């Protein structure tokens, strides 16, 4: 039974379709769910004349707050289940793998849009890479 479930949420509507499945699994097993949002590493924000408007650390703080707010909305669907919210920066598949190790996850559960087999084989997306590289079992919901 999965006692620690890592659930990456990327902001697209189909990524949240996994939440009811995770809720059912977590309630049945008494699991803790960690919601993860991964952003690319930001660059400084410059104005039209090249002046710095926001430095990287300021942009990371802004994105972290926005990501935690987004995850709080998802957390509301997991009422009664212990939930942790985490925001990371970097390449999504790598950050998901690292977070699965750090959280000591028993399962990574994520949703993706349907893709053809040829397209997935030639240009694997984040979901395919996570399923292939994750150190734990991966549950993929194709929405």
VEXDREN-757023 format. One line per field, with one value per atom (N, C-alpha, C, CB): residue number from 0; z, x, y. Coordinates in steps of 0.05 Angstrom, whole numbers, m for minus. Atoms other than C-alpha are relative to their C-alpha. Glycine has a CB too. Layout:
num = c(NUM | ...) $
c3 = c(Z | ...) $
c1 = c(X | ...) $
c2 = c(Y | ...) $
This chain:
num = c(0 | 0 | 0 | 0 | 1 | 1 | 1 | 1 | 2 | 2 | 2 | 2 | 3 | 3 | 3 | 3 | 4 | 4 | 4 | 4 | 5 | 5 | 5 | 5 | 6 | 6 | 6 | 6 | 7 | 7 | 7 | 7 | 8 | 8 | 8 | 8 | 9 | 9 | 9 | 9 | 10 | 10 | 10 | 10 | 11 | 11 | 11 | 11 | 12 | 12 | 12 | 12 | 13 | 13 | 13 | 13 | 14 | 14 | 14 | 14 | 15 | 15 | 15 | 15 | 16 | 16 | 16 | 16 | 17 | 17 | 17 | 17 | 18 | 18 | 18 | 18 | 19 | 19 | 19 | 19 | 20 | 20 | 20 | 20 | 21 | 21 | 21 | 21 | 22 | 22 | 22 | 22 | 23 | 23 | 23 | 23 | 24 | 24 | 24 | 24 | 25 | 25 | 25 | 25 | 26 | 26 | 26 | 26 | 27 | 27 | 27 | 27 | 28 | 28 | 28 | 28 | 29 | 29 | 29 | 29 | 30 | 30 | 30 | 30 | 31 | 31 | 31 | 31 | 32 | 32 | 32 | 32 | 33 | 33 | 33 | 33 | 34 | 34 | 34 | 34 | 35 | 35 | 35 | 35 | 36 | 36 | 36 | 36 | 37 | 37 | 37 | 37 | 38 | 38 | 38 | 38 | 39 | 39 | 39 | 39 | 40 | 40 | 40 | 40 | 41 | 41 | 41 | 41 | 42 | 42 | 42 | 42 | 43 | 43 | 43 | 43 | 44 | 44 | 44 | 44 | 45 | 45 | 45 | 45 | 46 | 46 | 46 | 46 | 47 | 47 | 47 | 47 | 48 | 48 | 48 | 48 | 49 | 49 | 49 | 49 | 50 | 50 | 50 | 50 | 51 | 51 | 51 | 51 | 52 | 52 | 52 | 52 | 53 | 53 | 53 | 53 | 54 | 54 | 54 | 54 | 55 | 55 | 55 | 55 | 56 | 56 | 56 | 56 | 57 | 57 | 57 | 57 | 58 | 58 | 58 | 58 | 59 | 59 | 59 | 59 | 60 | 60 | 60 | 60 | 61 | 61 | 61 | 61 | 62 | 62 | 62 | 62 | 63 | 63 | 63 | 63 | 64 | 64 | 64 | 64 | 65 | 65 | 65 | 65 | 66 | 66 | 66 | 66 | 67 | 67 | 67 | 67 | 68 | 68 | 68 | 68 | 69 | 69 | 69 | 69 | 70 | 70 | 70 | 70 | 71 | 71 | 71 | 71 | 72 | 72 | 72 | 72 | 73 | 73 | 73 | 73 | 74 | 74 | 74 | 74 | 75 | 75 | 75 | 75 | 76 | 76 | 76 | 76 | 77 | 77 | 77 | 77 | 78 | 78 | 78 | 78 | 79 | 79 | 79 | 79 | 80 | 80 | 80 | 80 | 81 | 81 | 81 | 81 | 82 | 82 | 82 | 82 | 83 | 83 | 83 | 83 | 84 | 84 | 84 | 84 | 85 | 85 | 85 | 85 | 86 | 86 | 86 | 86 | 87 | 87 | 87 | 87 | 88 | 88 | 88 | 88 | 89 | 89 | 89 | 89 | 90 | 90 | 90 | 90 | 91 | 91 | 91 | 91 | 92 | 92 | 92 | 92 | 93 | 93 | 93 | 93 | 94 | 94 | 94 | 94 | 95 | 95 | 95 | 95 | 96 | 96 | 96 | 96 | 97 | 97 | 97 | 97 | 98 | 98 | 98 | 98 | 99 | 99 | 99 | 99 | 100 | 100 | 100 | 100 | 101 | 101 | 101 | 101 | 102 | 102 | 102 | 102 | 103 | 103 | 103 | 103 | 104 | 104 | 104 | 104 | 105 | 105 | 105 | 105 | 106 | 106 | 106 | 106 | 107 | 107 | 107 | 107 | 108 | 108 | 108 | 108 | 109 | 109 | 109 | 109 | 110 | 110 | 110 | 110 | 111 | 111 | 111 | 111 | 112 | 112 | 112 | 112 | 113 | 113 | 113 | 113 | 114 | 114 | 114 | 114 | 115 | 115 | 115 | 115 | 116 | 116 | 116 | 116 | 117 | 117 | 117 | 117 | 118 | 118 | 118 | 118 | 119 | 119 | 119 | 119 | 120 | 120 | 120 | 120 | 121 | 121 | 121 | 121 | 122 | 122 | 122 | 122 | 123 | 123 | 123 | 123 | 124 | 124 | 124 | 124 | 125 | 125 | 125 | 125 | 126 | 126 | 126 | 126 | 127 | 127 | 127 | 127 | 128 | 128 | 128 | 128 | 129 | 129 | 129 | 129 | 130 | 130 | 130 | 130 | 131 | 131 | 131 | 131 | 132 | 132 | 132 | 132 | 133 | 133 | 133 | 133 | 134 | 134 | 134 | 134 | 135 | 135 | 135 | 135 | 136 | 136 | 136 | 136 | 137 | 137 | 137 | 137 | 138 | 138 | 138 | 138 | 139 | 139 | 139 | 139 | 140 | 140 | 140 | 140 | 141 | 141 | 141 | 141 | 142 | 142 | 142 | 142) $
c3 = c(0 | 0 | 0 | 24 | 2 | m17 | 23 | m27 | m23 | 47 | m6 | 24 | 7 | 14 | m31 | 9 | 28 | m53 | m9 | m5 | 12 | m94 | m25 | m8 | 22 | m141 | m13 | 10 | 14 | m190 | m13 | m21 | 12 | m213 | m17 | 22 | 18 | m273 | m8 | m24 | 7 | m279 | m23 | m7 | 21 | m340 | 12 | m22 | m11 | m329 | 3 | m18 | m2 | m343 | 22 | m26 | m21 | m290 | 26 | 5 | m25 | m235 | m2 | 4 | 2 | m262 | 17 | m29 | m16 | m221 | 29 | m1 | m28 | m155 | 12 | 3 | m12 | m144 | 3 | m18 | m2 | m158 | 24 | m26 | m22 | m109 | 27 | m2 | m25 | m57 | 8 | m5 | m6 | m62 | 10 | m25 | m8 | m57 | 28 | m19 | m26 | 2 | 22 | m2 | m21 | 41 | 6 | m9 | m4 | 31 | 15 | m26 | m11 | 53 | 24 | m21 | m21 | 104 | m8 | 26 | 11 | 61 | 4 | m30 | 2 | 61 | m29 | 18 | 28 | m5 | 0 | m13 | 5 | m27 | m28 | 4 | 26 | m82 | m8 | 2 | 10 | m125 | m24 | m6 | 23 | m172 | m8 | 6 | 10 | m215 | m20 | m12 | 19 | m249 | m12 | 15 | 10 | m296 | 17 | m30 | m15 | m263 | m14 | 1 | 12 | m274 | m6 | 18 | 5 | m303 | 10 | m31 | m10 | m282 | m20 | 3 | 17 | m309 | m6 | 14 | 8 | m349 | m13 | m19 | 12 | m371 | m29 | 16 | 29 | m442 | m5 | m10 | 4 | m432 | 13 | 10 | m11 | m401 | 30 | m13 | m29 | m329 | 14 | 10 | m15 | m279 | 15 | 19 | m15 | m254 | 23 | m20 | m21 | m214 | m3 | 0 | 1 | m196 | 3 | 23 | 0 | m198 | 26 | m6 | m26 | m123 | 5 | 22 | m3 | m125 | m17 | m8 | 18 | m184 | 11 | m29 | m13 | m148 | 23 | 10 | m22 | m87 | m10 | 17 | 11 | m130 | m11 | m23 | 11 | m167 | 22 | m19 | m22 | m102 | 13 | 22 | m12 | m72 | m19 | 6 | 19 | m136 | m1 | m28 | 1 | m138 | 24 | m3 | m25 | m65 | 0 | 24 | 2 | m78 | m18 | m10 | 18 | m137 | 13 | m26 | m13 | m97 | 23 | 11 | m21 | m40 | m11 | 13 | 13 | m88 | m4 | m27 | 4 | m105 | 28 | m14 | m26 | m31 | 11 | 19 | m9 | m18 | m9 | m10 | 10 | m59 | 16 | m29 | m15 | m11 | 29 | m4 | m28 | 52 | 16 | 0 | m18 | 110 | m4 | m2 | 7 | 79 | 7 | m30 | m5 | 105 | m27 | 18 | 25 | 49 | 6 | m16 | m1 | 40 | m28 | 7 | 25 | m14 | m4 | m2 | 5 | m47 | m28 | 3 | 25 | m102 | m5 | m1 | 8 | m138 | m26 | m2 | 25 | m195 | m14 | 6 | 16 | m251 | m23 | 17 | 21 | m305 | 13 | m16 | m13 | m288 | 6 | m15 | m5 | m297 | 21 | m27 | m19 | m259 | 28 | m8 | m26 | m202 | 12 | m3 | m10 | m196 | 10 | m23 | m8 | m192 | 27 | m21 | m25 | m139 | 24 | m4 | m21 | m99 | 9 | m9 | m7 | m101 | 19 | m25 | m18 | m69 | 26 | m14 | m24 | m19 | 18 | m6 | m14 | 2 | 9 | m17 | m4 | 4 | m9 | 30 | 11 | m39 | m6 | m25 | 8 | m49 | m27 | 21 | 26 | m111 | m11 | 3 | 13 | m161 | m17 | m17 | 15 | m189 | m15 | 19 | 16 | m247 | m24 | m10 | 24 | m306 | m23 | 6 | 24 | m377 | m22 | m9 | 23 | m443 | m17 | m17 | 17 | m493 | m22 | m12 | 21 | m540 | m15 | 12 | 16 | m596 | 9 | m30 | m8 | m584 | m15 | m5 | 16 | m640 | 11 | m30 | m11 | m613 | 27 | 2 | m26 | m543 | m2 | 17 | 3 | m567 | m12 | m19 | 13 | m611 | 17 | m26 | m17 | m563 | 27 | m15 | m25 | m493 | 16 | 16 | m17 | m450 | 28 | m2 | m29 | m376 | 12 | 15 | m12 | m359 | m8 | m9 | 9 | m401 | 13 | m31 | m13 | m372 | 30 | m3 | m28 | m301 | 4 | 12 | m2 | m312 | m4 | m21 | 6 | m340 | 21 | m27 | m17 | m290 | 30 | m8 | m28 | m224 | 16 | 3 | m17 | m167 | 13 | 21 | m12 | m147 | m22 | 24 | 20 | m183 | m7 | 11 | 10 | m225 | m10 | m22 | 9 | m235 | m20 | 24 | 20 | m300 | m9 | m24 | 9 | m316 | m26 | 21 | 26 | m390 | m3 | m23 | 1 | m393 | m28 | 20) $
c1 = c(17 | 0 | 18 | m19 | m15 | 24 | m7 | m6 | 4 | 32 | 9 | 16 | m10 | 67 | m3 | 30 | 6 | 39 | 9 | m31 | m8 | 73 | m17 | 31 | 18 | 26 | 8 | m29 | m8 | 56 | m25 | 22 | 21 | 7 | 13 | m20 | m14 | 28 | m17 | 10 | 16 | m29 | m19 | 17 | 19 | m62 | m24 | 14 | 24 | m133 | 2 | m24 | m1 | m118 | 18 | 9 | m17 | m64 | m15 | 24 | 16 | m117 | m20 | m15 | 18 | m158 | 9 | m3 | m11 | m113 | m9 | 31 | 5 | m135 | m22 | m9 | 19 | m199 | 10 | m26 | m12 | m160 | 19 | 15 | m18 | m106 | m15 | 19 | 16 | m159 | m11 | m24 | 10 | m190 | 22 | m13 | m23 | m122 | 9 | 23 | m10 | m100 | m19 | 5 | 20 | m165 | 1 | m28 | 0 | m162 | 25 | m3 | m25 | m90 | 10 | 22 | m9 | m85 | 26 | 4 | m25 | m33 | 2 | 1 | m6 | 0 | 5 | 25 | m3 | m2 | 17 | m28 | m16 | 51 | m6 | 31 | 6 | 28 | 25 | m24 | m25 | 86 | m6 | 21 | 1 | 89 | 29 | m16 | m27 | 152 | m1 | 13 | m3 | 170 | 28 | m5 | m27 | 229 | 14 | m1 | m16 | 285 | m4 | 31 | 6 | 266 | 25 | m18 | m21 | 310 | m8 | 7 | 7 | 313 | m20 | 25 | 20 | 255 | 11 | m28 | m10 | 278 | m22 | 25 | 20 | 238 | 8 | m2 | m4 | 235 | 28 | m21 | m26 | 299 | 23 | 0 | m21 | 338 | 4 | 25 | m2 | 330 | m13 | m12 | 10 | 319 | m25 | 21 | 26 | 247 | m1 | m24 | 1 | 254 | 25 | m26 | m22 | 315 | m10 | 20 | 7 | 316 | m13 | 24 | 11 | 304 | m27 | 19 | 27 | 245 | m20 | 1 | 18 | 215 | m5 | 13 | 4 | 226 | m20 | 27 | 19 | 189 | m28 | 9 | 26 | 132 | m12 | 2 | 10 | 126 | m6 | 21 | 5 | 131 | m27 | 22 | 25 | 73 | m23 | m1 | 21 | 32 | m4 | 7 | 1 | 48 | m14 | 27 | 12 | 29 | m30 | 13 | 28 | m37 | m15 | m3 | 12 | m52 | m3 | 17 | 1 | m36 | m20 | 28 | 20 | m81 | m28 | 1 | 26 | m140 | m3 | m2 | 1 | m122 | m3 | 25 | 1 | m112 | m29 | 18 | 27 | m184 | m16 | m14 | 14 | m206 | 9 | 6 | m11 | m166 | m7 | 30 | 9 | m205 | 2 | m29 | m3 | m189 | 25 | m24 | m25 | m123 | 23 | 0 | m23 | m56 | 14 | 21 | m11 | m28 | 23 | m21 | m23 | 39 | 1 | 27 | m2 | 50 | 29 | m19 | m28 | 118 | 3 | 18 | m7 | 144 | 30 | m8 | m29 | 210 | 5 | 7 | m9 | 249 | 20 | 12 | m18 | 283 | m14 | 15 | 12 | 269 | m20 | 22 | 21 | 202 | 5 | m25 | m4 | 219 | 21 | 7 | m22 | 284 | m9 | 24 | 10 | 251 | m20 | m12 | 19 | 195 | 15 | m20 | m16 | 246 | 14 | 20 | m14 | 286 | m19 | 16 | 20 | 224 | m10 | m23 | 9 | 201 | 21 | m3 | m21 | 268 | 0 | 28 | m1 | 268 | m24 | 1 | 24 | 196 | m2 | m25 | 1 | 210 | m27 | 5 | 26 | 148 | m2 | m6 | 6 | 116 | m13 | m19 | 14 | 79 | 1 | m30 | 2 | 82 | m26 | 25 | 25 | 12 | m3 | m24 | 3 | 3 | m18 | 27 | 18 | m44 | 14 | m27 | m11 | m27 | m21 | 26 | 18 | m62 | 8 | 1 | m6 | m66 | 19 | m26 | m20 | m7 | 3 | 27 | m4 | 6 | 26 | 2 | m23 | 56 | 25 | m4 | m23 | 102 | 10 | m7 | m9 | 103 | 13 | m25 | m11 | 116 | 28 | m18 | m26 | 173 | 21 | m3 | m20 | 206 | 6 | m11 | m4 | 196 | m14 | m11 | 14 | 180 | m5 | 17 | 7 | 144 | 7 | m30 | m6 | 150 | m11 | m10 | 12 | 102 | 15 | m29 | m14 | 138 | 27 | 3 | m26 | 205 | m2 | 14 | 3 | 179 | m6 | m23 | 7 | 148 | 24 | m22 | m24 | 214 | 21 | 11 | m23 | 261 | m6 | 12 | 7 | 222 | 10 | m30 | m10 | 252 | m22 | 18 | 23 | 182 | m21 | m12 | 22 | 119 | m13 | m20 | 13 | 83 | m27 | 17 | 28 | 8 | m5 | m20 | 4 | m8 | m29 | 19 | 27 | m79 | 1 | m19 | 1 | m88 | m27 | 6 | 25 | m141 | m6 | m1) $
c2 = c(m23 | 0 | 25 | 0 | m25 | 70 | 18 | 14 | m17 | 109 | 29 | m10 | m26 | 168 | 4 | 5 | m3 | 192 | 28 | m4 | m25 | 246 | 5 | m1 | m7 | 282 | 27 | 2 | m25 | 333 | 12 | m5 | m15 | 387 | 22 | 12 | m19 | 429 | 24 | m14 | m23 | 478 | m5 | 23 | 6 | 447 | m15 | m17 | 11 | 424 | m31 | 7 | 29 | 350 | m10 | m11 | 9 | 348 | m4 | 19 | 2 | 357 | m23 | 26 | 23 | 298 | m24 | m8 | 22 | 252 | 3 | m1 | m5 | 284 | m18 | 29 | 18 | 243 | m29 | m1 | 26 | 179 | m1 | m7 | m1 | 200 | 1 | 25 | m2 | 218 | m27 | 20 | 27 | 149 | m19 | m13 | 16 | 115 | 8 | 3 | m10 | 159 | m6 | 30 | 7 | 149 | m29 | 9 | 29 | 74 | m10 | m14 | 10 | 68 | 17 | 0 | m18 | 125 | 14 | m16 | m11 | 159 | 30 | m6 | m29 | 227 | 6 | 7 | m8 | 264 | 25 | 6 | m24 | 313 | 10 | m5 | m13 | 361 | 15 | 18 | m12 | 385 | 18 | m21 | m18 | 445 | 6 | 26 | m6 | 453 | 22 | m25 | m22 | 518 | m1 | 28 | m3 | 530 | 21 | 9 | m20 | 569 | 27 | m8 | m26 | 642 | 16 | 16 | m19 | 696 | 27 | 1 | m27 | 768 | 12 | 18 | m14 | 810 | 28 | 0 | m26 | 870 | 16 | m3 | m18 | 930 | 6 | 26 | m6 | 959 | 13 | 18 | m13 | 999 | m16 | 29 | 17 | 941 | 1 | 6 | m2 | 961 | m24 | 27 | 23 | 905 | 8 | m11 | m4 | 902 | m19 | m4 | 20 | 838 | m18 | m17 | 18 | 797 | m29 | 7 | 28 | 721 | m9 | m18 | 8 | 713 | 11 | 8 | m12 | 760 | m15 | 30 | 15 | 723 | m28 | m2 | 26 | 656 | 3 | m12 | m5 | 684 | 3 | 24 | m5 | 708 | m26 | 20 | 25 | 641 | m20 | m12 | 18 | 602 | 6 | 2 | m8 | 641 | m8 | 30 | 7 | 632 | m30 | 11 | 29 | 557 | m11 | m12 | 9 | 547 | 6 | 12 | m7 | 583 | m19 | 29 | 19 | 539 | m28 | m3 | 27 | 476 | 0 | m7 | m2 | 501 | m6 | 28 | 6 | 498 | m30 | 15 | 29 | 426 | m14 | m10 | 12 | 410 | 0 | 16 | m2 | 431 | m25 | 25 | 25 | 369 | m24 | m4 | 23 | 324 | 3 | m2 | m5 | 342 | m26 | 10 | 23 | 296 | m16 | m17 | 15 | 272 | 18 | m9 | m16 | 296 | 8 | m15 | m10 | 340 | 19 | 15 | m18 | 375 | 13 | m14 | m14 | 428 | 9 | 25 | m7 | 439 | 12 | m25 | m12 | 484 | m3 | 31 | 4 | 468 | 15 | m30 | m13 | 500 | m18 | 28 | 16 | 463 | m14 | m20 | 15 | 413 | m19 | m16 | 15 | 379 | m29 | 3 | 29 | 305 | m5 | m14 | 3 | 312 | 8 | 17 | m10 | 352 | m19 | 28 | 20 | 301 | m24 | m8 | 23 | 245 | 6 | m8 | m8 | 282 | 3 | 26 | m3 | 299 | m27 | 18 | 27 | 226 | m12 | m17 | 10 | 207 | 15 | 2 | m16 | 264 | m6 | 30 | 5 | 250 | m29 | 7 | 29 | 175 | m11 | m7 | 7 | 166 | m30 | 16 | 28 | 98 | m1 | m13 | m2 | 122 | 28 | m9 | m26 | 179 | m3 | 7 | 1 | 194 | 26 | m5 | m24 | 241 | m6 | 10 | 2 | 255 | 13 | 12 | m12 | 271 | m1 | m15 | 2 | 283 | m24 | 26 | 23 | 227 | 8 | m12 | m4 | 222 | m26 | 10 | 24 | 174 | m15 | 6 | 15 | 118 | 9 | m30 | m8 | 141 | 27 | 3 | m25 | 212 | m3 | 19 | 5 | 187 | m12 | m17 | 13 | 144 | 19 | m24 | m18 | 198 | 25 | 9 | m24 | 257 | m4 | 25 | 5 | 232 | 25 | m20 | m23 | 282 | m5 | 6 | 2 | 293 | m26 | 24 | 24 | 237 | m25 | m2 | 24 | 185 | m2 | 1 | 0 | 206 | m7 | 27 | 6 | 204 | m30 | 17 | 28 | 135 | m18 | m7 | 16 | 110 | 3 | 8 | m6 | 143 | 1 | 26 | m3 | 147 | m24 | 3 | 22 | 106 | m17 | 11 | 14 | 83 | m5 | 16 | 4 | 57 | 27 | m20 | m24 | 109 | m7 | 13 | 3 | 114 | 23 | 0 | m20 | 151 | m2 | m3 | m2 | 173 | 16 | 14 | m14 | 190 | 13 | m20 | m14 | 243 | 11 | 24) $
